[in-house]
Amino acid sequence: MEQPPATTYQVDGAEIRTRRMELGMSQAECAAQARIARPYLSQLETGERRHLRPPTYKALRTTLQIAHDDSRLLDQRGDPHRKERHGSPHEARP
């Protein structure tokens, strides 16, 4: 039986930070390009938050120049289908 699509993606904050720094991006630059708030990106990088909705995950993956089939930003230790328990992410408004 096929798994349903993930409602959220559990990410590895350290890997997000590592990739952002490899690209020479500040948190503010990365957050702006991914259309999320800088404090939210900081929470992701420190592990305070670990779950992203699919559109946000895609935007961050695109900003960090990660191919769609590359899973390096995903945290392999947890359940990728578990929902965020802290409410909705603090996404930046357009």
PDB file of N, CA, C and O in Angstrom:
ATOM      1  N   MET A   1       0.842  -1.182   0.000  1.00  0.00           N
ATOM      2  CA  MET A   1       0.000   0.000   0.000  1.00  0.00           C
ATOM      3  C   MET A   1       0.886   1.245   0.000  1.00  0.00           C
ATOM      4  O   MET A   1       1.886   1.304   0.715  1.00  0.00           O
ATOM      5  N   GLU A   2       0.519   2.215  -0.790  1.00  0.00           N
ATOM      6  CA  GLU A   2       1.302   3.443  -0.922  1.00  0.00           C
ATOM      7  C   GLU A   2       1.025   4.386   0.249  1.00  0.00           C
ATOM      8  O   GLU A   2      -0.116   4.520   0.692  1.00  0.00           O
ATOM      9  N   GLN A   3       2.093   5.046   0.751  1.00  0.00           N
ATOM     10  CA  GLN A   3       1.971   6.013   1.849  1.00  0.00           C
ATOM     11  C   GLN A   3       1.327   7.295   1.342  1.00  0.00           C
ATOM     12  O   GLN A   3       1.601   7.710   0.216  1.00  0.00           O
ATOM     13  N   PRO A   4       0.463   7.946   2.156  1.00  0.00           N
ATOM     14  CA  PRO A   4      -0.071   9.245   1.755  1.00  0.00           C
ATOM     15  C   PRO A   4       1.032  10.288   1.796  1.00  0.00           C
ATOM     16  O   PRO A   4       2.050  10.078   2.455  1.00  0.00           O
ATOM     17  N   PRO A   5       0.851  11.421   1.098  1.00  0.00           N
ATOM     18  CA  PRO A   5       1.872  12.462   1.126  1.00  0.00           C
ATOM     19  C   PRO A   5       2.066  12.981   2.547  1.00  0.00           C
ATOM     20  O   PRO A   5       1.126  13.009   3.341  1.00  0.00           O
ATOM     21  N   ALA A   6       3.278  13.387   2.855  1.00  0.00           N
ATOM     22  CA  ALA A   6       3.578  13.927   4.179  1.00  0.00           C
ATOM     23  C   ALA A   6       2.815  15.228   4.398  1.00  0.00           C
ATOM     24  O   ALA A   6       2.743  16.074   3.506  1.00  0.00           O
ATOM     25  N   THR A   7       2.245  15.380   5.593  1.00  0.00           N
ATOM     26  CA  THR A   7       1.594  16.644   5.915  1.00  0.00           C
ATOM     27  C   THR A   7       2.637  17.671   6.336  1.00  0.00           C
ATOM     28  O   THR A   7       2.431  18.875   6.183  1.00  0.00           O
ATOM     29  N   THR A   8       3.749  17.192   6.863  1.00  0.00           N
ATOM     30  CA  THR A   8       4.885  18.054   7.176  1.00  0.00           C
ATOM     31  C   THR A   8       6.169  17.278   6.912  1.00  0.00           C
ATOM     32  O   THR A   8       6.175  16.048   6.862  1.00  0.00           O
ATOM     33  N   TYR A   9       7.249  18.023   6.747  1.00  0.00           N
ATOM     34  CA  TYR A   9       8.567  17.419   6.606  1.00  0.00           C
ATOM     35  C   TYR A   9       9.366  17.737   7.858  1.00  0.00           C
ATOM     36  O   TYR A   9       9.458  18.896   8.260  1.00  0.00           O
ATOM     37  N   GLN A  10       9.942  16.719   8.473  1.00  0.00           N
ATOM     38  CA  GLN A  10      10.810  16.926   9.623  1.00  0.00           C
ATOM     39  C   GLN A  10      12.219  17.162   9.088  1.00  0.00           C
ATOM     40  O   GLN A  10      12.784  16.314   8.398  1.00  0.00           O
ATOM     41  N   VAL A  11      12.783  18.335   9.419  1.00  0.00           N
ATOM     42  CA  VAL A  11      14.070  18.726   8.851  1.00  0.00           C
ATOM     43  C   VAL A  11      15.189  18.706   9.881  1.00  0.00           C
ATOM     44  O   VAL A  11      14.957  18.756  11.089  1.00  0.00           O
ATOM     45  N   ASP A  12      16.402  18.631   9.367  1.00  0.00           N
ATOM     46  CA  ASP A  12      17.622  18.660  10.169  1.00  0.00           C
ATOM     47  C   ASP A  12      18.155  20.090  10.141  1.00  0.00           C
ATOM     48  O   ASP A  12      18.723  20.524   9.139  1.00  0.00           O
ATOM     49  N   GLY A  13      17.974  20.815  11.230  1.00  0.00           N
ATOM     50  CA  GLY A  13      18.361  22.219  11.305  1.00  0.00           C
ATOM     51  C   GLY A  13      19.840  22.452  11.082  1.00  0.00           C
ATOM     52  O   GLY A  13      20.228  23.437  10.454  1.00  0.00           O
ATOM     53  N   ALA A  14      20.672  21.550  11.592  1.00  0.00           N
ATOM     54  CA  ALA A  14      22.116  21.703  11.408  1.00  0.00           C
ATOM     55  C   ALA A  14      22.477  21.621   9.934  1.00  0.00           C
ATOM     56  O   ALA A  14      23.370  22.330   9.471  1.00  0.00           O
ATOM     57  N   GLU A  15      21.795  20.772   9.206  1.00  0.00           N
ATOM     58  CA  GLU A  15      22.052  20.635   7.766  1.00  0.00           C
ATOM     59  C   GLU A  15      21.579  21.881   7.020  1.00  0.00           C
ATOM     60  O   GLU A  15      22.223  22.309   6.062  1.00  0.00           O
ATOM     61  N   ILE A  16      20.468  22.460   7.445  1.00  0.00           N
ATOM     62  CA  ILE A  16      19.999  23.713   6.832  1.00  0.00           C
ATOM     63  C   ILE A  16      21.058  24.788   7.025  1.00  0.00           C
ATOM     64  O   ILE A  16      21.422  25.484   6.078  1.00  0.00           O
ATOM     65  N   ARG A  17      21.550  24.923   8.248  1.00  0.00           N
ATOM     66  CA  ARG A  17      22.559  25.945   8.557  1.00  0.00           C
ATOM     67  C   ARG A  17      23.847  25.705   7.767  1.00  0.00           C
ATOM     68  O   ARG A  17      24.423  26.640   7.210  1.00  0.00           O
ATOM     69  N   THR A  18      24.290  24.457   7.722  1.00  0.00           N
ATOM     70  CA  THR A  18      25.510  24.115   6.990  1.00  0.00           C
ATOM     71  C   THR A  18      25.384  24.500   5.522  1.00  0.00           C
ATOM     72  O   THR A  18      26.293  25.115   4.963  1.00  0.00           O
ATOM     73  N   ARG A  19      24.275  24.148   4.899  1.00  0.00           N
ATOM     74  CA  ARG A  19      24.090  24.447   3.474  1.00  0.00           C
ATOM     75  C   ARG A  19      23.986  25.947   3.234  1.00  0.00           C
ATOM     76  O   ARG A  19      24.549  26.462   2.268  1.00  0.00           O
ATOM     77  N   ARG A  20      23.266  26.653   4.110  1.00  0.00           N
ATOM     78  CA  ARG A  20      23.145  28.110   3.973  1.00  0.00           C
ATOM     79  C   ARG A  20      24.524  28.755   4.030  1.00  0.00           C
ATOM     80  O   ARG A  20      24.831  29.644   3.237  1.00  0.00           O
ATOM     81  N   MET A  21      25.344  28.311   4.958  1.00  0.00           N
ATOM     82  CA  MET A  21      26.682  28.881   5.099  1.00  0.00           C
ATOM     83  C   MET A  21      27.579  28.506   3.926  1.00  0.00           C
ATOM     84  O   MET A  21      28.408  29.314   3.507  1.00  0.00           O
ATOM     85  N   GLU A  22      27.428  27.293   3.386  1.00  0.00           N
ATOM     86  CA  GLU A  22      28.186  26.899   2.190  1.00  0.00           C
ATOM     87  C   GLU A  22      27.906  27.851   1.040  1.00  0.00           C
ATOM     88  O   GLU A  22      28.789  28.144   0.234  1.00  0.00           O
ATOM     89  N   LEU A  23      26.675  28.331   0.970  1.00  0.00           N
ATOM     90  CA  LEU A  23      26.282  29.255  -0.094  1.00  0.00           C
ATOM     91  C   LEU A  23      26.625  30.708   0.233  1.00  0.00           C
ATOM     92  O   LEU A  23      26.415  31.596  -0.593  1.00  0.00           O
ATOM     93  N   GLY A  24      27.150  30.951   1.432  1.00  0.00           N
ATOM     94  CA  GLY A  24      27.530  32.306   1.827  1.00  0.00           C
ATOM     95  C   GLY A  24      26.346  33.217   2.089  1.00  0.00           C
ATOM     96  O   GLY A  24      26.437  34.432   1.908  1.00  0.00           O
ATOM     97  N   MET A  25      25.238  32.635   2.513  1.00  0.00           N
ATOM     98  CA  MET A  25      24.022  33.413   2.750  1.00  0.00           C
ATOM     99  C   MET A  25      23.852  33.705   4.237  1.00  0.00           C
ATOM    100  O   MET A  25      24.147  32.869   5.091  1.00  0.00           O
ATOM    101  N   SER A  26      23.371  34.905   4.525  1.00  0.00           N
ATOM    102  CA  SER A  26      22.988  35.225   5.897  1.00  0.00           C
ATOM    103  C   SER A  26      21.606  34.618   6.151  1.00  0.00           C
ATOM    104  O   SER A  26      20.911  34.224   5.215  1.00  0.00           O
ATOM    105  N   GLN A  27      21.220  34.549   7.419  1.00  0.00           N
ATOM    106  CA  GLN A  27      19.873  34.070   7.729  1.00  0.00           C
ATOM    107  C   GLN A  27      18.831  34.972   7.073  1.00  0.00           C
ATOM    108  O   GLN A  27      17.831  34.491   6.540  1.00  0.00           O
ATOM    109  N   ALA A  28      19.070  36.280   7.117  1.00  0.00           N
ATOM    110  CA  ALA A  28      18.104  37.225   6.539  1.00  0.00           C
ATOM    111  C   ALA A  28      17.952  37.010   5.038  1.00  0.00           C
ATOM    112  O   ALA A  28      16.834  37.023   4.523  1.00  0.00           O
ATOM    113  N   GLU A  29      19.056  36.812   4.332  1.00  0.00           N
ATOM    114  CA  GLU A  29      19.005  36.583   2.887  1.00  0.00           C
ATOM    115  C   GLU A  29      18.264  35.283   2.566  1.00  0.00           C
ATOM    116  O   GLU A  29      17.399  35.244   1.691  1.00  0.00           O
ATOM    117  N   CYS A  30      18.617  34.241   3.281  1.00  0.00           N
ATOM    118  CA  CYS A  30      18.003  32.937   3.051  1.00  0.00           C
ATOM    119  C   CYS A  30      16.503  32.989   3.337  1.00  0.00           C
ATOM    120  O   CYS A  30      15.697  32.503   2.544  1.00  0.00           O
ATOM    121  N   ALA A  31      16.140  33.573   4.456  1.00  0.00           N
ATOM    122  CA  ALA A  31      14.731  33.659   4.828  1.00  0.00           C
ATOM    123  C   ALA A  31      13.942  34.464   3.797  1.00  0.00           C
ATOM    124  O   ALA A  31      12.840  34.073   3.413  1.00  0.00           O
ATOM    125  N   ALA A  32      14.501  35.582   3.354  1.00  0.00           N
ATOM    126  CA  ALA A  32      13.807  36.415   2.371  1.00  0.00           C
ATOM    127  C   ALA A  32      13.586  35.650   1.072  1.00  0.00           C
ATOM    128  O   ALA A  32      12.495  35.702   0.505  1.00  0.00           O
ATOM    129  N   GLN A  33      14.603  34.944   0.594  1.00  0.00           N
ATOM    130  CA  GLN A  33      14.459  34.191  -0.652  1.00  0.00           C
ATOM    131  C   GLN A  33      13.459  33.044  -0.515  1.00  0.00           C
ATOM    132  O   GLN A  33      12.732  32.730  -1.458  1.00  0.00           O
ATOM    133  N   ALA A  34      13.425  32.419   0.669  1.00  0.00           N
ATOM    134  CA  ALA A  34      12.494  31.308   0.898  1.00  0.00           C
ATOM    135  C   ALA A  34      11.108  31.796   1.310  1.00  0.00           C
ATOM    136  O   ALA A  34      10.176  31.004   1.447  1.00  0.00           O
ATOM    137  N   ARG A  35      10.985  33.106   1.507  1.00  0.00           N
ATOM    138  CA  ARG A  35       9.716  33.728   1.909  1.00  0.00           C
ATOM    139  C   ARG A  35       9.221  33.232   3.263  1.00  0.00           C
ATOM    140  O   ARG A  35       8.033  32.972   3.453  1.00  0.00           O
ATOM    141  N   ILE A  36      10.171  33.107   4.206  1.00  0.00           N
ATOM    142  CA  ILE A  36       9.831  32.795   5.590  1.00  0.00           C
ATOM    143  C   ILE A  36      10.468  33.868   6.468  1.00  0.00           C
ATOM    144  O   ILE A  36      11.365  34.584   6.023  1.00  0.00           O
ATOM    145  N   ALA A  37      10.014  33.978   7.694  1.00  0.00           N
ATOM    146  CA  ALA A  37      10.564  34.965   8.619  1.00  0.00           C
ATOM    147  C   ALA A  37      11.939  34.521   9.112  1.00  0.00           C
ATOM    148  O   ALA A  37      12.161  33.330   9.331  1.00  0.00           O
ATOM    149  N   ARG A  38      12.861  35.460   9.288  1.00  0.00           N
ATOM    150  CA  ARG A  38      14.195  35.139   9.773  1.00  0.00           C
ATOM    151  C   ARG A  38      14.161  34.431  11.126  1.00  0.00           C
ATOM    152  O   ARG A  38      14.898  33.462  11.306  1.00  0.00           O
ATOM    153  N   PRO A  39      13.329  34.873  12.102  1.00  0.00           N
ATOM    154  CA  PRO A  39      13.288  34.135  13.378  1.00  0.00           C
ATOM    155  C   PRO A  39      12.827  32.687  13.204  1.00  0.00           C
ATOM    156  O   PRO A  39      13.277  31.803  13.933  1.00  0.00           O
ATOM    157  N   TYR A  40      11.943  32.444  12.255  1.00  0.00           N
ATOM    158  CA  TYR A  40      11.499  31.078  11.990  1.00  0.00           C
ATOM    159  C   TYR A  40      12.653  30.240  11.454  1.00  0.00           C
ATOM    160  O   TYR A  40      12.831  29.095  11.868  1.00  0.00           O
ATOM    161  N   LEU A  41      13.441  30.803  10.531  1.00  0.00           N
ATOM    162  CA  LEU A  41      14.615  30.094  10.018  1.00  0.00           C
ATOM    163  C   LEU A  41      15.581  29.793  11.159  1.00  0.00           C
ATOM    164  O   LEU A  41      16.133  28.695  11.233  1.00  0.00           O
ATOM    165  N   SER A  42      15.785  30.753  12.040  1.00  0.00           N
ATOM    166  CA  SER A  42      16.657  30.539  13.193  1.00  0.00           C
ATOM    167  C   SER A  42      16.151  29.382  14.052  1.00  0.00           C
ATOM    168  O   SER A  42      16.938  28.551  14.504  1.00  0.00           O
ATOM    169  N   GLN A  43      14.843  29.330  14.277  1.00  0.00           N
ATOM    170  CA  GLN A  43      14.255  28.236  15.064  1.00  0.00           C
ATOM    171  C   GLN A  43      14.461  26.892  14.377  1.00  0.00           C
ATOM    172  O   GLN A  43      14.693  25.883  15.043  1.00  0.00           O
ATOM    173  N   LEU A  44      14.377  26.874  13.068  1.00  0.00           N
ATOM    174  CA  LEU A  44      14.628  25.635  12.335  1.00  0.00           C
ATOM    175  C   LEU A  44      16.076  25.204  12.490  1.00  0.00           C
ATOM    176  O   LEU A  44      16.361  24.036  12.754  1.00  0.00           O
ATOM    177  N   GLU A  45      16.996  26.159  12.324  1.00  0.00           N
ATOM    178  CA  GLU A  45      18.421  25.825  12.398  1.00  0.00           C
ATOM    179  C   GLU A  45      18.839  25.343  13.783  1.00  0.00           C
ATOM    180  O   GLU A  45      19.721  24.493  13.899  1.00  0.00           O
ATOM    181  N   THR A  46      18.226  25.869  14.820  1.00  0.00           N
ATOM    182  CA  THR A  46      18.595  25.467  16.182  1.00  0.00           C
ATOM    183  C   THR A  46      17.828  24.245  16.662  1.00  0.00           C
ATOM    184  O   THR A  46      18.118  23.718  17.736  1.00  0.00           O
ATOM    185  N   GLY A  47      16.857  23.787  15.884  1.00  0.00           N
ATOM    186  CA  GLY A  47      16.081  22.613  16.263  1.00  0.00           C
ATOM    187  C   GLY A  47      14.887  22.931  17.145  1.00  0.00           C
ATOM    188  O   GLY A  47      14.168  22.023  17.563  1.00  0.00           O
ATOM    189  N   GLU A  48      14.662  24.213  17.434  1.00  0.00           N
ATOM    190  CA  GLU A  48      13.489  24.593  18.228  1.00  0.00           C
ATOM    191  C   GLU A  48      12.209  24.213  17.494  1.00  0.00           C
ATOM    192  O   GLU A  48      11.220  23.820  18.113  1.00  0.00           O
ATOM    193  N   ARG A  49      12.236  24.331  16.189  1.00  0.00           N
ATOM    194  CA  ARG A  49      11.169  23.846  15.314  1.00  0.00           C
ATOM    195  C   ARG A  49      11.808  22.900  14.317  1.00  0.00           C
ATOM    196  O   ARG A  49      12.948  23.093  13.895  1.00  0.00           O
ATOM    197  N   ARG A  50      11.045  21.860  13.944  1.00  0.00           N
ATOM    198  CA  ARG A  50      11.627  20.865  13.047  1.00  0.00           C
ATOM    199  C   ARG A  50      10.715  20.479  11.894  1.00  0.00           C
ATOM    200  O   ARG A  50      11.112  19.687  11.040  1.00  0.00           O
ATOM    201  N   HIS A  51       9.509  21.014  11.850  1.00  0.00           N
ATOM    202  CA  HIS A  51       8.541  20.564  10.852  1.00  0.00           C
ATOM    203  C   HIS A  51       8.151  21.689   9.900  1.00  0.00           C
ATOM    204  O   HIS A  51       7.846  22.806  10.318  1.00  0.00           O
ATOM    205  N   LEU A  52       8.170  21.367   8.624  1.00  0.00           N
ATOM    206  CA  LEU A  52       7.793  22.323   7.577  1.00  0.00           C
ATOM    207  C   LEU A  52       6.659  21.745   6.745  1.00  0.00           C
ATOM    208  O   LEU A  52       6.636  20.549   6.454  1.00  0.00           O
ATOM    209  N   ARG A  53       5.724  22.597   6.368  1.00  0.00           N
ATOM    210  CA  ARG A  53       4.690  22.174   5.422  1.00  0.00           C
ATOM    211  C   ARG A  53       5.337  22.054   4.041  1.00  0.00           C
ATOM    212  O   ARG A  53       6.347  22.705   3.773  1.00  0.00           O
ATOM    213  N   PRO A  54       4.767  21.230   3.169  1.00  0.00           N
ATOM    214  CA  PRO A  54       5.379  21.005   1.855  1.00  0.00           C
ATOM    215  C   PRO A  54       5.737  22.264   1.063  1.00  0.00           C
ATOM    216  O   PRO A  54       6.835  22.310   0.509  1.00  0.00           O
ATOM    217  N   PRO A  55       4.879  23.291   0.972  1.00  0.00           N
ATOM    218  CA  PRO A  55       5.286  24.470   0.189  1.00  0.00           C
ATOM    219  C   PRO A  55       6.490  25.203   0.801  1.00  0.00           C
ATOM    220  O   PRO A  55       7.342  25.722   0.080  1.00  0.00           O
ATOM    221  N   THR A  56       6.546  25.237   2.123  1.00  0.00           N
ATOM    222  CA  THR A  56       7.664  25.903   2.793  1.00  0.00           C
ATOM    223  C   THR A  56       8.946  25.102   2.620  1.00  0.00           C
ATOM    224  O   THR A  56      10.011  25.671   2.380  1.00  0.00           O
ATOM    225  N   TYR A  57       8.845  23.775   2.741  1.00  0.00           N
ATOM    226  CA  TYR A  57      10.000  22.906   2.529  1.00  0.00           C
ATOM    227  C   TYR A  57      10.537  23.074   1.106  1.00  0.00           C
ATOM    228  O   TYR A  57      11.747  23.169   0.902  1.00  0.00           O
ATOM    229  N   LYS A  58       9.640  23.109   0.135  1.00  0.00           N
ATOM    230  CA  LYS A  58      10.056  23.263  -1.263  1.00  0.00           C
ATOM    231  C   LYS A  58      10.760  24.604  -1.470  1.00  0.00           C
ATOM    232  O   LYS A  58      11.788  24.667  -2.144  1.00  0.00           O
ATOM    233  N   ALA A  59      10.213  25.670  -0.894  1.00  0.00           N
ATOM    234  CA  ALA A  59      10.817  26.999  -1.043  1.00  0.00           C
ATOM    235  C   ALA A  59      12.208  27.043  -0.412  1.00  0.00           C
ATOM    236  O   ALA A  59      13.135  27.610  -0.990  1.00  0.00           O
ATOM    237  N   LEU A  60      12.354  26.451   0.760  1.00  0.00           N
ATOM    238  CA  LEU A  60      13.660  26.440   1.424  1.00  0.00           C
ATOM    239  C   LEU A  60      14.647  25.578   0.646  1.00  0.00           C
ATOM    240  O   LEU A  60      15.806  25.953   0.473  1.00  0.00           O
ATOM    241  N   ARG A  61      14.184  24.432   0.181  1.00  0.00           N
ATOM    242  CA  ARG A  61      15.046  23.545  -0.620  1.00  0.00           C
ATOM    243  C   ARG A  61      15.509  24.250  -1.893  1.00  0.00           C
ATOM    244  O   ARG A  61      16.673  24.128  -2.275  1.00  0.00           O
ATOM    245  N   THR A  62      14.623  24.978  -2.547  1.00  0.00           N
ATOM    246  CA  THR A  62      14.979  25.724  -3.753  1.00  0.00           C
ATOM    247  C   THR A  62      15.989  26.813  -3.433  1.00  0.00           C
ATOM    248  O   THR A  62      16.975  26.974  -4.152  1.00  0.00           O
ATOM    249  N   THR A  63      15.756  27.561  -2.367  1.00  0.00           N
ATOM    250  CA  THR A  63      16.666  28.625  -1.951  1.00  0.00           C
ATOM    251  C   THR A  63      18.058  28.078  -1.665  1.00  0.00           C
ATOM    252  O   THR A  63      19.062  28.710  -1.993  1.00  0.00           O
ATOM    253  N   LEU A  64      18.111  26.901  -1.053  1.00  0.00           N
ATOM    254  CA  LEU A  64      19.400  26.293  -0.700  1.00  0.00           C
ATOM    255  C   LEU A  64      19.985  25.456  -1.842  1.00  0.00           C
ATOM    256  O   LEU A  64      20.993  24.772  -1.665  1.00  0.00           O
ATOM    257  N   GLN A  65      19.349  25.516  -3.004  1.00  0.00           N
ATOM    258  CA  GLN A  65      19.824  24.828  -4.206  1.00  0.00           C
ATOM    259  C   GLN A  65      19.981  23.322  -3.983  1.00  0.00           C
ATOM    260  O   GLN A  65      20.992  22.719  -4.341  1.00  0.00           O
ATOM    261  N   ILE A  66      18.958  22.748  -3.389  1.00  0.00           N
ATOM    262  CA  ILE A  66      18.919  21.312  -3.124  1.00  0.00           C
ATOM    263  C   ILE A  66      17.935  20.695  -4.114  1.00  0.00           C
ATOM    264  O   ILE A  66      16.787  21.133  -4.199  1.00  0.00           O
ATOM    265  N   ALA A  67      18.371  19.685  -4.862  1.00  0.00           N
ATOM    266  CA  ALA A  67      17.515  19.011  -5.842  1.00  0.00           C
ATOM    267  C   ALA A  67      16.329  18.349  -5.151  1.00  0.00           C
ATOM    268  O   ALA A  67      16.410  17.968  -3.983  1.00  0.00           O
ATOM    269  N   HIS A  68      15.228  18.216  -5.885  1.00  0.00           N
ATOM    270  CA  HIS A  68      14.008  17.648  -5.299  1.00  0.00           C
ATOM    271  C   HIS A  68      14.193  16.216  -4.815  1.00  0.00           C
ATOM    272  O   HIS A  68      13.480  15.777  -3.913  1.00  0.00           O
ATOM    273  N   ASP A  69      15.127  15.486  -5.390  1.00  0.00           N
ATOM    274  CA  ASP A  69      15.343  14.097  -4.971  1.00  0.00           C
ATOM    275  C   ASP A  69      16.474  13.949  -3.947  1.00  0.00           C
ATOM    276  O   ASP A  69      16.860  12.828  -3.613  1.00  0.00           O
ATOM    277  N   ASP A  70      17.002  15.059  -3.453  1.00  0.00           N
ATOM    278  CA  ASP A  70      18.070  15.058  -2.446  1.00  0.00           C
ATOM    279  C   ASP A  70      17.430  15.234  -1.074  1.00  0.00           C
ATOM    280  O   ASP A  70      16.773  16.244  -0.822  1.00  0.00           O
ATOM    281  N   SER A  71      17.614  14.267  -0.190  1.00  0.00           N
ATOM    282  CA  SER A  71      16.939  14.297   1.115  1.00  0.00           C
ATOM    283  C   SER A  71      17.834  14.794   2.244  1.00  0.00           C
ATOM    284  O   SER A  71      17.516  14.572   3.413  1.00  0.00           O
ATOM    285  N   ARG A  72      18.937  15.457   1.932  1.00  0.00           N
ATOM    286  CA  ARG A  72      19.875  15.846   2.994  1.00  0.00           C
ATOM    287  C   ARG A  72      19.290  16.794   4.028  1.00  0.00           C
ATOM    288  O   ARG A  72      19.781  16.829   5.156  1.00  0.00           O
ATOM    289  N   LEU A  73      18.259  17.567   3.689  1.00  0.00           N
ATOM    290  CA  LEU A  73      17.665  18.478   4.672  1.00  0.00           C
ATOM    291  C   LEU A  73      16.702  17.768   5.614  1.00  0.00           C
ATOM    292  O   LEU A  73      16.303  18.333   6.632  1.00  0.00           O
ATOM    293  N   LEU A  74      16.328  16.543   5.287  1.00  0.00           N
ATOM    294  CA  LEU A  74      15.368  15.811   6.112  1.00  0.00           C
ATOM    295  C   LEU A  74      16.053  15.130   7.284  1.00  0.00           C
ATOM    296  O   LEU A  74      17.146  14.579   7.157  1.00  0.00           O
ATOM    297  N   ASP A  75      15.380  15.182   8.432  1.00  0.00           N
ATOM    298  CA  ASP A  75      15.871  14.504   9.631  1.00  0.00           C
ATOM    299  C   ASP A  75      15.449  13.045   9.527  1.00  0.00           C
ATOM    300  O   ASP A  75      14.259  12.733   9.562  1.00  0.00           O
ATOM    301  N   GLN A  76      16.401  12.176   9.404  1.00  0.00           N
ATOM    302  CA  GLN A  76      16.113  10.754   9.221  1.00  0.00           C
ATOM    303  C   GLN A  76      15.760  10.043  10.528  1.00  0.00           C
ATOM    304  O   GLN A  76      15.397   8.867  10.513  1.00  0.00           O
ATOM    305  N   ARG A  77      15.865  10.748  11.659  1.00  0.00           N
ATOM    306  CA  ARG A  77      15.622  10.117  12.961  1.00  0.00           C
ATOM    307  C   ARG A  77      14.162  10.071  13.362  1.00  0.00           C
ATOM    308  O   ARG A  77      13.781   9.229  14.176  1.00  0.00           O
ATOM    309  N   GLY A  78      13.326  10.954  12.814  1.00  0.00           N
ATOM    310  CA  GLY A  78      11.950  11.062  13.299  1.00  0.00           C
ATOM    311  C   GLY A  78      10.923  10.625  12.285  1.00  0.00           C
ATOM    312  O   GLY A  78      11.254  10.135  11.205  1.00  0.00           O
ATOM    313  N   ASP A  79       9.696  10.806  12.642  1.00  0.00           N
ATOM    314  CA  ASP A  79       8.566  10.461  11.789  1.00  0.00           C
ATOM    315  C   ASP A  79       8.249  11.642  10.879  1.00  0.00           C
ATOM    316  O   ASP A  79       7.826  12.685  11.379  1.00  0.00           O
ATOM    317  N   PRO A  80       8.435  11.526   9.567  1.00  0.00           N
ATOM    318  CA  PRO A  80       8.195  12.654   8.670  1.00  0.00           C
ATOM    319  C   PRO A  80       6.724  13.033   8.543  1.00  0.00           C
ATOM    320  O   PRO A  80       6.407  14.072   7.964  1.00  0.00           O
ATOM    321  N   HIS A  81       5.818  12.210   9.075  1.00  0.00           N
ATOM    322  CA  HIS A  81       4.397  12.492   8.958  1.00  0.00           C
ATOM    323  C   HIS A  81       3.827  13.160  10.213  1.00  0.00           C
ATOM    324  O   HIS A  81       2.647  13.513  10.234  1.00  0.00           O
ATOM    325  N   ARG A  82       4.634  13.339  11.249  1.00  0.00           N
ATOM    326  CA  ARG A  82       4.143  13.970  12.478  1.00  0.00           C
ATOM    327  C   ARG A  82       3.945  15.456  12.264  1.00  0.00           C
ATOM    328  O   ARG A  82       4.761  16.106  11.610  1.00  0.00           O
ATOM    329  N   LYS A  83       2.879  15.993  12.804  1.00  0.00           N
ATOM    330  CA  LYS A  83       2.582  17.406  12.629  1.00  0.00           C
ATOM    331  C   LYS A  83       3.290  18.254  13.682  1.00  0.00           C
ATOM    332  O   LYS A  83       3.582  17.784  14.781  1.00  0.00           O
ATOM    333  N   GLU A  84       3.559  19.501  13.332  1.00  0.00           N
ATOM    334  CA  GLU A  84       4.131  20.494  14.236  1.00  0.00           C
ATOM    335  C   GLU A  84       3.173  20.698  15.405  1.00  0.00           C
ATOM    336  O   GLU A  84       1.966  20.828  15.204  1.00  0.00           O
ATOM    337  N   ARG A  85       3.706  20.726  16.621  1.00  0.00           N
ATOM    338  CA  ARG A  85       2.853  20.888  17.788  1.00  0.00           C
ATOM    339  C   ARG A  85       2.835  22.318  18.301  1.00  0.00           C
ATOM    340  O   ARG A  85       2.124  22.606  19.264  1.00  0.00           O
ATOM    341  N   HIS A  86       3.581  23.212  17.701  1.00  0.00           N
ATOM    342  CA  HIS A  86       3.661  24.588  18.166  1.00  0.00           C
ATOM    343  C   HIS A  86       2.753  25.525  17.396  1.00  0.00           C
ATOM    344  O   HIS A  86       2.908  26.742  17.504  1.00  0.00           O
ATOM    345  N   GLY A  87       1.828  25.014  16.636  1.00  0.00           N
ATOM    346  CA  GLY A  87       0.968  25.873  15.827  1.00  0.00           C
ATOM    347  C   GLY A  87       1.550  26.050  14.444  1.00  0.00           C
ATOM    348  O   GLY A  87       2.489  25.354  14.058  1.00  0.00           O
ATOM    349  N   SER A  88       0.993  26.980  13.705  1.00  0.00           N
ATOM    350  CA  SER A  88       1.451  27.182  12.337  1.00  0.00           C
ATOM    351  C   SER A  88       2.779  27.917  12.309  1.00  0.00           C
ATOM    352  O   SER A  88       3.044  28.754  13.172  1.00  0.00           O
ATOM    353  N   PRO A  89       3.613  27.613  11.328  1.00  0.00           N
ATOM    354  CA  PRO A  89       4.899  28.288  11.201  1.00  0.00           C
ATOM    355  C   PRO A  89       4.732  29.784  10.966  1.00  0.00           C
ATOM    356  O   PRO A  89       3.704  30.228  10.455  1.00  0.00           O
ATOM    357  N   HIS A  90       5.714  30.532  11.328  1.00  0.00           N
ATOM    358  CA  HIS A  90       5.697  31.980  11.162  1.00  0.00           C
ATOM    359  C   HIS A  90       6.228  32.318   9.785  1.00  0.00           C
ATOM    360  O   HIS A  90       7.384  32.710   9.631  1.00  0.00           O
ATOM    361  N   GLU A  91       5.390  32.167   8.807  1.00  0.00           N
ATOM    362  CA  GLU A  91       5.810  32.440   7.443  1.00  0.00           C
ATOM    363  C   GLU A  91       5.685  33.920   7.153  1.00  0.00           C
ATOM    364  O   GLU A  91       4.749  34.576   7.609  1.00  0.00           O
ATOM    365  N   ALA A  92       6.618  34.437   6.403  1.00  0.00           N
ATOM    366  CA  ALA A  92       6.581  35.847   6.011  1.00  0.00           C
ATOM    367  C   ALA A  92       5.450  36.054   5.015  1.00  0.00           C
ATOM    368  O   ALA A  92       5.150  35.178   4.205  1.00  0.00           O
ATOM    369  N   ARG A  93       4.846  37.189   5.085  1.00  0.00           N
ATOM    370  CA  ARG A  93       3.783  37.537   4.141  1.00  0.00           C
ATOM    371  C   ARG A  93       4.412  38.189   2.910  1.00  0.00           C
ATOM    372  O   ARG A  93       5.402  38.912   3.027  1.00  0.00           O
ATOM    373  N   PRO A  94       3.830  37.931   1.709  1.00  0.00           N
ATOM    374  CA  PRO A  94       4.390  38.540   0.495  1.00  0.00           C
ATOM    375  C   PRO A  94       4.307  40.051   0.518  1.00  0.00           C
ATOM    376  O   PRO A  94       4.736  40.707  -0.431  1.00  0.00           O
TER     377      PRO A  94
END
